[in-house]
């Protein structure tokens, strides 16, 4: 009898029988996370379909039915977050509960007196958790699929995606379960096990955020790259919620684009990690001393590394938090407070005694010294991050204000221009606090063979930098790789059918016409591409085209804005032929008023806006002749306009606003192309006491002309 019960099958059968609670928890969890949502979704969809068949056209009924099928597919697929929560709960519950006897001296003596090896005992308990969890999962999955077919939603079933969902869920469960078991073996107390388990799962993501925050604080040119972002993936719990079966939503690649990346390498790595963690847990289980039950940690050598890791992380976190709340001064006090506080907490937990708060002051001082030295080394840039510059001959591609690796500029002239801008930024960096020059932030990307390096530099607004930027932005390569006009797909894509929206001075923010004819869209876009490469730099914009794709399920997918100028005569003719839309210039005869607002400095710290109405028809016509309304451009950031070939007159940065107020009271700010600013009229109406001054004020003070 004894040999039969101690056999592998007998032990597993007995332990699963005694773990009925795990079967129940698994069944209830997967019922609530999978079967119930699917039943509710299908029942609601059937009711709606019955109503819609009597009141809506067939095309709308089918569209709503397709949406319902997609919702069901999500619940039975690999992206269902409720199933993932259930697996996490089961991994923690089974991992802790099935090995919690290690935390009680009497239970340890009993289990270890059984005529079985520790290895066999370990894998028996481990297998019990796997069997209890996966049995509930697979049974509930089968019932769910049967209900899906029975209720007429079989079209939502994709067996490839279901297989991928099962594989990814099982692999992540095994890894999370192995980590729970390992943590339980390492600890001698169940409460400490749960606390340490939370730290194991979440601290990698916290470390990544702290690393990014500290680098951004102390390094002027720091840019967070994909490799640094990947540090957060060391936490499988965080990454689990990005998985969708055999694919996942990469944080840098697919968010906002709908694209996914193959998860096969990631899942293979997690499966290997699960095997290694399980093997480590088994080895520690075998050598674990029974008398360590009830202690905080069952292995004495782990105490110092765990405490150091916690104190360093907590100290940096408190420093960043204090700075966020109260300012830069409180970073260092927060650093000290966080480190000391966690040192006290860990020592109290280790000793299970509040008197331990003052123990091991030397370790505390050493941890504080290590943390402070690390921060100071980062602050003085001992590794030369900010001082780094690539050699010109190494560069094979560059980019400006874009992290898109597919749009790197490889033309030698553009590489030279970007490299020279980086040199200027490096040369003037030390002068930023001592000069009156204005600076603007730009993201630089350098490609050296297969290596991509990014830095963020502050560029002074000088004639040389403006000329270099203009060289880049006006180059044919930049236009073709960065302008939405050249990246827009005019045919049917996964985002839907092409759709153009046309805007003129008369329409403002309202679309004047929507064009859906793919052939006409192709003709307009191709013609505008040809003309855009040859248009003059100071050409006035007379029309904006909004590029979209229209998807029957996801609606509009915005792709960017395209600007048509007065010199794009062939494009304007096609637009008028296909849509009837033609440019509507601003004229002095339009109802409303034209006004100029000037900034007046009252004292060293205060100022006000003085608004002057222009009534002279000739002056109004001069102000409106080359004007481009803000709403027509649909862009309030100067850099965005500049990079799309729209050069705004520099005079508009000097605290002067020209605007048109329509008859219904709507104010429309006006921009001017470079070289076409009506300076004479603006100076003519300038009130006494006003002077050019950059400001962000928005208060208007009425003043007579």
Protein Blocks (a to p, Z undefined) as FASTA:
>chain_A
ZZmmmpmklmmmmmmmmmmmmmmmmmmmmmmmmmmmmmmmmmmmmmmmmmmmmmpcfklm
mmmmmmmmmmmmmmmmmklmklmmmmmmmmmmmmmmmmmmmmpmklmmmmmmpccdfklm
mmmmmmmmmmmmmmmmmmmmmmmmmmmmmnopmmmpcfklmmmmmmmmmmmmmmmmmmmm
mmmmmpmcfklmmmmmmmmmmmmmmmmmmmmmmmmmmmmkbccdfklmmmmmmpmklmmm
mpghjaccdfklmgonlpacdfklmmmmmmmmmmmmmmmmmmmmmmpcfklgoiablclk
lmmmmmmmmmmmmmmmmmmmmmmmnojklmmmmmmmmmmmmmmmmmmmmnopaklmmgok
llmmmmmmmmmmmmmmmmnomnommmpccdfklpgbdcehiabfklccfbfklmmmmmmm
mmmmmmmmmmmmmccbdcddddddddehjaccdddddddddfklmmmmmmmmmpmklmmm
mmmklmpcfbdcfkbccddddddfklmmacfbdcfbfklmmmmmmmmmmmmmmmcfklcc
fbdcddddddfklopadfbdcdddfklmmlmmmmmmmnopacddddfkbgcddddddddd
fblmbccddddddfbfklmmmmmmmgccfklnopabfklmmmnopacdfklmnopacddd
dfkopacdddddehiacfklmmmmmcghiacdddfbfbdcdddZZ
